[in-house]
Amino acid sequence: MNDNKLKELLWIVIDHYISKGEPIGSKFLHSLHDTDYAPSTLRKYLNILEKEWLLYQPYHSAWRIPTAQWLSSYIDTILALPEWESTDAVDLVTFDIDYARNDLRAIVETLGEYMDGAVVGFLKEDEYFYLWLNNLLKESLLGDVETTRYLIKFIEWKEIIQTLDKKMMKKWTVYYTVLDNDEKLIAIVYTKLEVNWFDAVVAVIWPARIDHKKNILLLKKFITI
């Protein structure tokens, strides 16, 4: 999508979808101060974005929500941010890195204090695949019971291990994957690190409406400290 106006409109839809957690329509967009288009023009642009599979209409509604493709594009944009911009973008914390890196549980607990969504860690060479959870049942997730149930199942049944363990990863690099299963749009941002000479994976799992930017920038900051 090369049209700057369409891209600008897409980001407006994304921002308001993340903050509201509801589908977005042309009348709502027209009421905003950051759009200066007639409702007919907005409907035309929304139709174009839908044809490019960046938005779609749930339940044949006139309102739209973003697709997995926009989420991938959105995360790509955040991952490409330079370090100086990431430092300015969020209120970063100082991690007790000497303590955290000696203990996978401490890493997950430390990250869980600041991340949105569920923080999960496991050791790749451990037969048990040690898992530690934090921050799953947040208020922002409790309103969506089906999504929360899906996340719990995905973690407890160790599907996250099956999903991430087979991926090729360099240490101290942030990656992401998007799951679009049973109409549940879930994003996973993860990194490979070393804990007591074991390869470990730490991941942050969240639905589309949680603060992606904060999670990614904090994880990038964590692995560079």
CYANA upper distance limits for C-alpha pairs under 8 A (distance plus 0.5 A):
  1 MET  CA      6 LEU  CA      8.08
  1 MET  CA      7 LYS  CA      7.64
  2 ASN  CA      6 LEU  CA      8.46
  2 ASN  CA      7 LYS  CA      8.07
  3 ASP  CA      7 LYS  CA      6.84
  4 ASN  CA      8 GLU  CA      6.49
  5 LYS  CA      9 LEU  CA      6.63
  6 LEU  CA     10 LEU  CA      6.59
  6 LEU  CA     45 TYR  CA      7.00
  6 LEU  CA     49 LEU  CA      7.93
  7 LYS  CA     11 TRP  CA      6.82
  8 GLU  CA     12 ILE  CA      6.89
  9 LEU  CA     13 VAL  CA      6.78
  9 LEU  CA     35 THR  CA      8.26
 10 LEU  CA     14 ILE  CA      6.67
 10 LEU  CA     49 LEU  CA      8.10
 11 TRP  CA     15 ASP  CA      6.52
 12 ILE  CA     16 HIS  CA      6.73
 12 ILE  CA     34 ASP  CA      8.50
 13 VAL  CA     17 TYR  CA      6.42
 13 VAL  CA     24 ILE  CA      7.03
 13 VAL  CA     29 LEU  CA      8.43
 13 VAL  CA     65 ILE  CA      8.40
 13 VAL  CA     66 PRO  CA      8.35
 14 ILE  CA     18 ILE  CA      6.57
 14 ILE  CA     66 PRO  CA      7.28
 15 ASP  CA     19 SER  CA      6.80
 16 HIS  CA     20 LYS  CA      6.21
 16 HIS  CA     21 GLY  CA      8.24
 16 HIS  CA     24 ILE  CA      8.11
 17 TYR  CA     21 GLY  CA      5.58
 17 TYR  CA     22 GLU  CA      6.24
 17 TYR  CA     23 PRO  CA      6.97
 17 TYR  CA     24 ILE  CA      7.19
 17 TYR  CA     65 ILE  CA      7.56
 17 TYR  CA     66 PRO  CA      8.45
 17 TYR  CA    209 ARG  CA      7.45
 18 ILE  CA    208 ALA  CA      7.60
 18 ILE  CA    209 ARG  CA      4.82
 18 ILE  CA    210 ILE  CA      7.03
 18 ILE  CA    211 ASP  CA      7.94
 19 SER  CA    209 ARG  CA      7.54
 21 GLY  CA    209 ARG  CA      6.49
 22 GLU  CA     65 ILE  CA      8.03
 23 PRO  CA     63 TRP  CA      5.87
 23 PRO  CA     64 ARG  CA      5.49
 23 PRO  CA     65 ILE  CA      5.41
 24 ILE  CA     28 PHE  CA      7.19
 24 ILE  CA     29 LEU  CA      7.85
 24 ILE  CA     63 TRP  CA      5.57
 24 ILE  CA     64 ARG  CA      5.66
 24 ILE  CA     65 ILE  CA      6.89
 25 GLY  CA     29 LEU  CA      6.83
 25 GLY  CA     62 ALA  CA      7.03
 25 GLY  CA     63 TRP  CA      4.77
 25 GLY  CA     64 ARG  CA      6.69
 26 SER  CA     30 HIS  CA      6.51
 26 SER  CA     39 PRO  CA      6.23
 26 SER  CA     42 LEU  CA      6.08
 26 SER  CA     43 ARG  CA      6.27
 26 SER  CA     46 LEU  CA      8.24
 26 SER  CA     63 TRP  CA      7.97
 27 LYS  CA     31 SER  CA      6.89
 27 LYS  CA     39 PRO  CA      6.75
 28 PHE  CA     32 LEU  CA      7.31
 29 LEU  CA     35 THR  CA      7.07
 29 LEU  CA     42 LEU  CA      8.16
 30 HIS  CA     35 THR  CA      6.77
 30 HIS  CA     36 ASP  CA      7.64
 30 HIS  CA     37 TYR  CA      7.13
 30 HIS  CA     38 ALA  CA      7.23
 30 HIS  CA     39 PRO  CA      6.54
 30 HIS  CA     42 LEU  CA      8.07
 31 SER  CA     35 THR  CA      8.37
 37 TYR  CA     41 THR  CA      6.54
 37 TYR  CA     42 LEU  CA      6.70
 38 ALA  CA     42 LEU  CA      6.77
 39 PRO  CA     43 ARG  CA      6.59
 40 SER  CA     44 LYS  CA      6.76
 41 THR  CA     45 TYR  CA      6.73
 42 LEU  CA     46 LEU  CA      6.52
 43 ARG  CA     47 ASN  CA      6.64
 44 LYS  CA     48 ILE  CA      6.90
 45 TYR  CA     49 LEU  CA      6.78
 46 LEU  CA     50 GLU  CA      6.60
 46 LEU  CA     55 LEU  CA      8.12
 46 LEU  CA     64 ARG  CA      8.46
 47 ASN  CA     51 LYS  CA      6.69
 48 ILE  CA     52 GLU  CA      6.84
 49 LEU  CA     53 TRP  CA      6.84
 49 LEU  CA     54 LEU  CA      5.89
 49 LEU  CA     55 LEU  CA      6.26
 50 GLU  CA     54 LEU  CA      6.17
 50 GLU  CA     55 LEU  CA      5.05
 50 GLU  CA     56 TYR  CA      5.84
 50 GLU  CA     57 GLN  CA      8.47
 51 LYS  CA     55 LEU  CA      8.45
 53 TRP  CA     67 THR  CA      7.30
 53 TRP  CA     69 GLN  CA      7.62
 54 LEU  CA     66 PRO  CA      6.37
 54 LEU  CA     67 THR  CA      5.94
 54 LEU  CA     68 ALA  CA      8.26
 54 LEU  CA     69 GLN  CA      6.45
 54 LEU  CA     70 TRP  CA      5.81
 55 LEU  CA     64 ARG  CA      6.47
 55 LEU  CA     65 ILE  CA      5.98
 55 LEU  CA     66 PRO  CA      4.83
 55 LEU  CA     67 THR  CA      5.89
 55 LEU  CA     70 TRP  CA      8.20
 56 TYR  CA     64 ARG  CA      5.79
 56 TYR  CA     65 ILE  CA      6.16
 56 TYR  CA     66 PRO  CA      6.85
 56 TYR  CA     67 THR  CA      7.11
 57 GLN  CA     61 SER  CA      6.04
 57 GLN  CA     62 ALA  CA      7.12
 57 GLN  CA     63 TRP  CA      6.47
 57 GLN  CA     64 ARG  CA      5.16
 57 GLN  CA     65 ILE  CA      6.96
 58 PRO  CA     63 TRP  CA      8.12
 58 PRO  CA     64 ARG  CA      7.38
 58 PRO  CA     65 ILE  CA      7.86
 66 PRO  CA     70 TRP  CA      6.68
 66 PRO  CA     71 LEU  CA      7.96
 67 THR  CA     71 LEU  CA      7.14
 67 THR  CA    185 LEU  CA      8.46
 68 ALA  CA     72 SER  CA      6.78
 68 ALA  CA    178 VAL  CA      7.27
 68 ALA  CA    179 LEU  CA      8.34
 68 ALA  CA    180 ASP  CA      7.22
 68 ALA  CA    185 LEU  CA      7.19
 69 GLN  CA     73 SER  CA      6.80
 70 TRP  CA     74 TYR  CA      6.40
 71 LEU  CA     75 ILE  CA      6.62
 71 LEU  CA    178 VAL  CA      8.19
 71 LEU  CA    208 ALA  CA      7.92
 72 SER  CA     76 ASP  CA      6.61
 72 SER  CA    177 THR  CA      8.38
 72 SER  CA    178 VAL  CA      7.49
 73 SER  CA     77 THR  CA      6.80
 74 TYR  CA     78 ILE  CA      7.01
 75 ILE  CA     79 LEU  CA      6.58
 75 ILE  CA    176 TYR  CA      8.33
 75 ILE  CA    212 HIS  CA      7.87
 75 ILE  CA    213 LYS  CA      8.20
 76 ASP  CA     80 ALA  CA      6.72
 77 THR  CA     81 LEU  CA      7.25
 78 ILE  CA    213 LYS  CA      6.76
 78 ILE  CA    216 ILE  CA      7.78
 78 ILE  CA    217 LEU  CA      8.26
 79 LEU  CA    174 VAL  CA      8.40
 79 LEU  CA    216 ILE  CA      7.57
 79 LEU  CA    217 LEU  CA      8.28
 81 LEU  CA     85 GLU  CA      6.75
 81 LEU  CA     86 SER  CA      6.86
 82 PRO  CA     86 SER  CA      6.86
 83 GLU  CA     87 THR  CA      6.64
 84 TRP  CA     88 ASP  CA      6.92
 85 GLU  CA     89 ALA  CA      6.47
 86 SER  CA     90 VAL  CA      7.19
 86 SER  CA    217 LEU  CA      6.38
 87 THR  CA     91 ASP  CA      7.97
 87 THR  CA     92 LEU  CA      7.33
 87 THR  CA    217 LEU  CA      8.49
 90 VAL  CA    214 LYS  CA      6.87
 90 VAL  CA    217 LEU  CA      7.98
 90 VAL  CA    218 LEU  CA      8.44
 92 LEU  CA    218 LEU  CA      7.10
 92 LEU  CA    221 LYS  CA      8.26
 95 PHE  CA    100 ALA  CA      8.28
 95 PHE  CA    110 THR  CA      7.83
 95 PHE  CA    222 PHE  CA      7.68
 95 PHE  CA    225 ILE  CA      8.48
 96 ASP  CA    100 ALA  CA      6.58
 97 ILE  CA    101 ARG  CA      6.30
 97 ILE  CA    225 ILE  CA      7.90
 98 ASP  CA    102 ASN  CA      7.28
 99 TYR  CA    103 ASP  CA      7.53
 99 TYR  CA    106 ALA  CA      7.74
100 ALA  CA    104 LEU  CA      7.45
100 ALA  CA    105 ARG  CA      8.35
100 ALA  CA    106 ALA  CA      5.36
100 ALA  CA    107 ILE  CA      5.12
100 ALA  CA    110 THR  CA      7.79
101 ARG  CA    106 ALA  CA      8.07
101 ARG  CA    107 ILE  CA      6.86
101 ARG  CA    194 GLU  CA      8.12
101 ARG  CA    195 VAL  CA      6.30
101 ARG  CA    196 ASN  CA      8.33
102 ASN  CA    106 ALA  CA      8.38
102 ASN  CA    195 VAL  CA      6.24
102 ASN  CA    196 ASN  CA      6.46
103 ASP  CA    107 ILE  CA      6.94
103 ASP  CA    195 VAL  CA      7.01
103 ASP  CA    196 ASN  CA      8.12
104 LEU  CA    108 VAL  CA      6.81
104 LEU  CA    121 GLY  CA      7.21
104 LEU  CA    122 PHE  CA      8.13
104 LEU  CA    195 VAL  CA      7.09
104 LEU  CA    200 ALA  CA      8.36
105 ARG  CA    109 GLU  CA      6.52
105 ARG  CA    121 GLY  CA      8.12
105 ARG  CA    132 TRP  CA      6.62
106 ALA  CA    110 THR  CA      6.35
107 ILE  CA    111 LEU  CA      6.66
108 VAL  CA    112 GLY  CA      6.28
108 VAL  CA    119 VAL  CA      6.58
108 VAL  CA    120 VAL  CA      7.01
108 VAL  CA    121 GLY  CA      6.86
108 VAL  CA    132 TRP  CA      7.27
108 VAL  CA    133 LEU  CA      7.60
108 VAL  CA    134 ASN  CA      7.39
108 VAL  CA    202 VAL  CA      7.80
109 GLU  CA    113 GLU  CA      6.96
109 GLU  CA    133 LEU  CA      8.40
109 GLU  CA    134 ASN  CA      6.81
110 THR  CA    114 TYR  CA      8.07
111 LEU  CA    115 MET  CA      6.52
111 LEU  CA    119 VAL  CA      7.65
112 GLY  CA    116 ASP  CA      8.28
112 GLY  CA    118 ALA  CA      7.87
112 GLY  CA    119 VAL  CA      6.29
112 GLY  CA    134 ASN  CA      5.82
112 GLY  CA    135 ASN  CA      6.11
113 GLU  CA    135 ASN  CA      7.91
115 MET  CA    119 VAL  CA      8.01
115 MET  CA    135 ASN  CA      8.12
115 MET  CA    204 VAL  CA      8.15
115 MET  CA    214 LYS  CA      7.85
115 MET  CA    215 ASN  CA      6.04
115 MET  CA    218 LEU  CA      8.21
116 ASP  CA    135 ASN  CA      7.75
116 ASP  CA    206 TRP  CA      7.63
116 ASP  CA    210 ILE  CA      6.84
116 ASP  CA    211 ASP  CA      6.95
116 ASP  CA    214 LYS  CA      8.39
116 ASP  CA    215 ASN  CA      7.00
117 GLY  CA    135 ASN  CA      6.48
117 GLY  CA    136 LEU  CA      6.18
117 GLY  CA    138 LYS  CA      7.88
117 GLY  CA    141 LEU  CA      8.41
117 GLY  CA    204 VAL  CA      6.98
117 GLY  CA    205 ILE  CA      6.11
117 GLY  CA    206 TRP  CA      5.16
117 GLY  CA    207 PRO  CA      8.17
117 GLY  CA    210 ILE  CA      7.63
118 ALA  CA    133 LEU  CA      7.11
118 ALA  CA    134 ASN  CA      6.28
118 ALA  CA    135 ASN  CA      5.57
118 ALA  CA    136 LEU  CA      4.85
118 ALA  CA    204 VAL  CA      6.11
118 ALA  CA    205 ILE  CA      5.63
118 ALA  CA    206 TRP  CA      6.95
119 VAL  CA    132 TRP  CA      8.27
119 VAL  CA    133 LEU  CA      6.16
119 VAL  CA    134 ASN  CA      5.90
119 VAL  CA    135 ASN  CA      7.09
119 VAL  CA    136 LEU  CA      7.94
119 VAL  CA    202 VAL  CA      7.73
119 VAL  CA    203 ALA  CA      6.26
119 VAL  CA    204 VAL  CA      5.03
119 VAL  CA    205 ILE  CA      6.93
120 VAL  CA    131 LEU  CA      6.92
120 VAL  CA    132 TRP  CA      6.10
120 VAL  CA    133 LEU  CA      5.61
120 VAL  CA    134 ASN  CA      7.66
120 VAL  CA    202 VAL  CA      6.22
120 VAL  CA    203 ALA  CA      5.71
120 VAL  CA    204 VAL  CA      6.84
120 VAL  CA    205 ILE  CA      8.28
121 GLY  CA    130 TYR  CA      7.78
121 GLY  CA    131 LEU  CA      5.90
121 GLY  CA    132 TRP  CA      6.18
121 GLY  CA    133 LEU  CA      7.92
121 GLY  CA    200 ALA  CA      7.55
121 GLY  CA    201 VAL  CA      6.09
121 GLY  CA    202 VAL  CA      4.80
121 GLY  CA    203 ALA  CA      6.77
122 PHE  CA    129 PHE  CA      5.90
122 PHE  CA    130 TYR  CA      5.41
122 PHE  CA    131 LEU  CA      5.48
122 PHE  CA    132 TRP  CA      7.85
122 PHE  CA    161 ILE  CA      8.25
122 PHE  CA    200 ALA  CA      6.15
122 PHE  CA    201 VAL  CA      6.03
122 PHE  CA    202 VAL  CA      7.21
123 LEU  CA    129 PHE  CA      5.95
123 LEU  CA    130 TYR  CA      6.45
123 LEU  CA    131 LEU  CA      8.47
123 LEU  CA    198 PHE  CA      7.08
123 LEU  CA    199 ASP  CA      6.45
123 LEU  CA    200 ALA  CA      4.76
123 LEU  CA    201 VAL  CA      6.93
124 LYS  CA    129 PHE  CA      7.00
124 LYS  CA    165 ASP  CA      7.50
124 LYS  CA    198 PHE  CA      7.81
124 LYS  CA    199 ASP  CA      6.12
124 LYS  CA    200 ALA  CA      6.01
124 LYS  CA    201 VAL  CA      7.60
125 GLU  CA    129 PHE  CA      8.02
125 GLU  CA    198 PHE  CA      7.00
125 GLU  CA    199 ASP  CA      7.15
126 ASP  CA    130 TYR  CA      7.44
136 LEU  CA    141 LEU  CA      8.23
137 LEU  CA    141 LEU  CA      6.80
137 LEU  CA    142 LEU  CA      6.85
137 LEU  CA    148 THR  CA      8.14
138 LYS  CA    142 LEU  CA      6.81
139 GLU  CA    143 GLY  CA      7.57
140 SER  CA    210 ILE  CA      8.28
141 LEU  CA    145 VAL  CA      7.89
141 LEU  CA    147 THR  CA      8.13
141 LEU  CA    148 THR  CA      6.67
142 LEU  CA    148 THR  CA      7.31
144 ASP  CA    148 THR  CA      6.76
145 VAL  CA    149 ARG  CA      6.55
146 GLU  CA    150 TYR  CA      6.69
147 THR  CA    151 LEU  CA      6.72
147 THR  CA    184 LYS  CA      7.01
147 THR  CA    207 PRO  CA      8.02
148 THR  CA    152 ILE  CA      6.74
149 ARG  CA    153 LYS  CA      6.71
150 TYR  CA    154 PHE  CA      6.51
151 LEU  CA    155 ILE  CA      6.70
151 LEU  CA    205 ILE  CA      8.45
152 ILE  CA    156 GLU  CA      6.34
153 LYS  CA    157 TRP  CA      6.14
153 LYS  CA    159 GLU  CA      8.49
154 PHE  CA    158 LYS  CA      6.81
154 PHE  CA    159 GLU  CA      5.63
154 PHE  CA    160 ILE  CA      6.57
155 ILE  CA    159 GLU  CA      6.60
155 ILE  CA    160 ILE  CA      6.24
158 LYS  CA    162 GLN  CA      7.22
159 GLU  CA    163 THR  CA      6.57
160 ILE  CA    164 LEU  CA      6.57
161 ILE  CA    165 ASP  CA      5.83
162 GLN  CA    166 LYS  CA      7.26
163 THR  CA    167 LYS  CA      8.01
169 MET  CA    173 THR  CA      8.13
169 MET  CA    191 THR  CA      8.19
169 MET  CA    192 LYS  CA      7.04
170 LYS  CA    192 LYS  CA      7.14
171 LYS  CA    191 THR  CA      7.40
171 LYS  CA    192 LYS  CA      5.22
171 LYS  CA    193 LEU  CA      5.71
171 LYS  CA    194 GLU  CA      8.27
172 TRP  CA    191 THR  CA      6.71
172 TRP  CA    192 LYS  CA      6.40
172 TRP  CA    193 LEU  CA      6.31
172 TRP  CA    223 ILE  CA      6.14
172 TRP  CA    224 THR  CA      8.04
173 THR  CA    191 THR  CA      6.18
173 THR  CA    192 LYS  CA      7.42
173 THR  CA    220 LYS  CA      8.28
173 THR  CA    223 ILE  CA      8.14
174 VAL  CA    189 VAL  CA      7.35
174 VAL  CA    190 TYR  CA      6.25
174 VAL  CA    191 THR  CA      5.39
174 VAL  CA    192 LYS  CA      8.44
174 VAL  CA    216 ILE  CA      8.40
174 VAL  CA    219 LEU  CA      7.89
174 VAL  CA    220 LYS  CA      6.99
175 TYR  CA    189 VAL  CA      6.16
175 TYR  CA    190 TYR  CA      5.87
175 TYR  CA    191 THR  CA      6.69
176 TYR  CA    187 ALA  CA      7.62
176 TYR  CA    188 ILE  CA      5.89
176 TYR  CA    189 VAL  CA      4.73
176 TYR  CA    190 TYR  CA      6.54
177 THR  CA    187 ALA  CA      6.48
177 THR  CA    188 ILE  CA      5.83
177 THR  CA    189 VAL  CA      7.17
178 VAL  CA    185 LEU  CA      7.68
178 VAL  CA    186 ILE  CA      6.28
178 VAL  CA    187 ALA  CA      4.98
178 VAL  CA    188 ILE  CA      6.76
179 LEU  CA    184 LYS  CA      8.03
179 LEU  CA    185 LEU  CA      6.35
179 LEU  CA    186 ILE  CA      5.54
179 LEU  CA    187 ALA  CA      6.72
179 LEU  CA    188 ILE  CA      8.48
180 ASP  CA    184 LYS  CA      6.14
180 ASP  CA    185 LEU  CA      5.26
180 ASP  CA    186 ILE  CA      6.99
181 ASN  CA    185 LEU  CA      7.32
184 LYS  CA    207 PRO  CA      8.22
185 LEU  CA    207 PRO  CA      6.52
185 LEU  CA    208 ALA  CA      6.56
186 ILE  CA    205 ILE  CA      7.58
186 ILE  CA    206 TRP  CA      6.33
186 ILE  CA    207 PRO  CA      5.08
186 ILE  CA    208 ALA  CA      6.62
187 ALA  CA    205 ILE  CA      6.41
187 ALA  CA    206 TRP  CA      6.13
187 ALA  CA    207 PRO  CA      6.65
187 ALA  CA    208 ALA  CA      7.25
188 ILE  CA    203 ALA  CA      6.96
188 ILE  CA    204 VAL  CA      6.17
188 ILE  CA    205 ILE  CA      5.12
188 ILE  CA    206 TRP  CA      7.20
189 VAL  CA    203 ALA  CA      6.09
189 VAL  CA    204 VAL  CA      5.84
189 VAL  CA    205 ILE  CA      7.20
189 VAL  CA    216 ILE  CA      7.44
190 TYR  CA    201 VAL  CA      7.35
190 TYR  CA    202 VAL  CA      6.09
190 TYR  CA    203 ALA  CA      4.56
190 TYR  CA    204 VAL  CA      6.79
191 THR  CA    201 VAL  CA      6.23
191 THR  CA    202 VAL  CA      6.15
191 THR  CA    203 ALA  CA      7.06
192 LYS  CA    199 ASP  CA      7.42
192 LYS  CA    200 ALA  CA      6.21
192 LYS  CA    201 VAL  CA      5.08
192 LYS  CA    202 VAL  CA      7.11
193 LEU  CA    199 ASP  CA      6.40
193 LEU  CA    200 ALA  CA      5.81
193 LEU  CA    201 VAL  CA      6.77
193 LEU  CA    202 VAL  CA      8.28
194 GLU  CA    198 PHE  CA      5.97
194 GLU  CA    199 ASP  CA      5.20
194 GLU  CA    200 ALA  CA      6.16
195 VAL  CA    199 ASP  CA      6.89
195 VAL  CA    200 ALA  CA      6.87
204 VAL  CA    215 ASN  CA      7.95
206 TRP  CA    210 ILE  CA      6.84
208 ALA  CA    212 HIS  CA      8.35
211 ASP  CA    215 ASN  CA      7.10
212 HIS  CA    216 ILE  CA      6.70
213 LYS  CA    217 LEU  CA      6.58
214 LYS  CA    218 LEU  CA      6.54
215 ASN  CA    219 LEU  CA      6.68
216 ILE  CA    220 LYS  CA      6.62
217 LEU  CA    221 LYS  CA      6.56
218 LEU  CA    222 PHE  CA      6.51
219 LEU  CA    223 ILE  CA      6.93
220 LYS  CA    224 THR  CA      6.99
221 LYS  CA    225 ILE  CA      6.81
